[in-house]
Amino acid sequence: GYGSYVDKTTAPFALMAGPSVLIPCAGCKKPYSFTNTLPLIQNVQQFQTAVRRETISGNIDTPEGTLEALMQTTVCEEVIGWRKEARKVIVIATDANYHAAGDGRLAGIVTPNDGQCYTNAEGV
């Protein structure tokens, strides 16, 4: 499978007002928390195509929403395509560090992650 993430879609992590929302950097797509582009499959060609088609996005700060992406990847079993008996192995490739647990307080997010799946069947 293949998924990607940027950061929390709220200030101070990402600009969510003005023209930079739609184009945070040249050639970038709008910031998003996590998307599952391709569920777990055995077709290597589909995987390669999904990776080649990926475009980057941008956010304000250097740390990124890696922990949220990991949470969605592990709890959204049906969307991702995990088998019930599977040992979950996730490979992350990134160019930045990740936000630590509790960083959401900077944006007024004071409730800890509830461990629920918020990624729908379309991967968003």
Residue pairs with C-beta under 8 A, 6 or more apart in sequence:
1 36
1 38
1 39
1 40
1 41
1 47
1 80
1 81
2 36
2 37
2 38
2 47
2 50
2 51
2 54
3 34
3 35
3 36
3 37
3 38
3 69
3 72
3 73
3 80
3 123
4 34
4 35
4 37
4 54
4 69
5 32
5 33
5 34
5 35
5 64
5 65
5 66
5 68
5 69
6 14
6 31
6 32
6 33
6 57
6 58
6 59
6 64
6 65
7 13
7 14
7 31
7 33
7 59
7 61
7 63
7 64
7 65
7 99
8 14
8 33
8 65
8 68
8 99
8 104
8 107
8 109
9 16
9 31
9 32
9 33
10 16
10 107
10 109
11 17
11 60
11 107
12 60
12 61
12 106
12 107
13 59
13 60
13 61
13 65
13 99
13 106
13 107
14 24
14 31
14 58
14 59
14 60
15 21
15 24
15 31
15 59
15 60
16 31
21 30
21 31
22 30
23 30
24 30
24 31
24 57
24 58
24 59
25 56
25 57
25 58
27 55
27 56
28 55
28 56
28 57
28 58
29 55
29 56
29 57
30 57
31 57
31 58
31 59
32 57
32 124
33 65
33 68
33 69
33 72
34 65
34 68
34 69
34 72
34 73
34 119
35 119
35 123
35 124
36 72
36 73
36 76
36 79
36 80
36 119
36 123
37 50
37 54
37 123
38 46
38 47
38 50
38 123
39 79
39 80
39 81
39 123
40 80
40 81
40 82
41 47
41 81
62 96
62 97
63 96
63 97
63 98
63 99
63 100
63 103
64 94
64 96
64 97
64 98
64 99
65 98
65 99
66 92
66 94
66 98
66 99
67 98
67 99
67 100
67 101
68 113
70 90
70 92
71 113
71 115
72 117
72 118
72 119
73 80
73 88
73 90
74 88
74 90
75 115
75 116
75 117
76 117
76 118
76 119
77 84
77 117
79 117
79 119
79 120
79 121
79 123
80 119
82 88
101 112
104 110
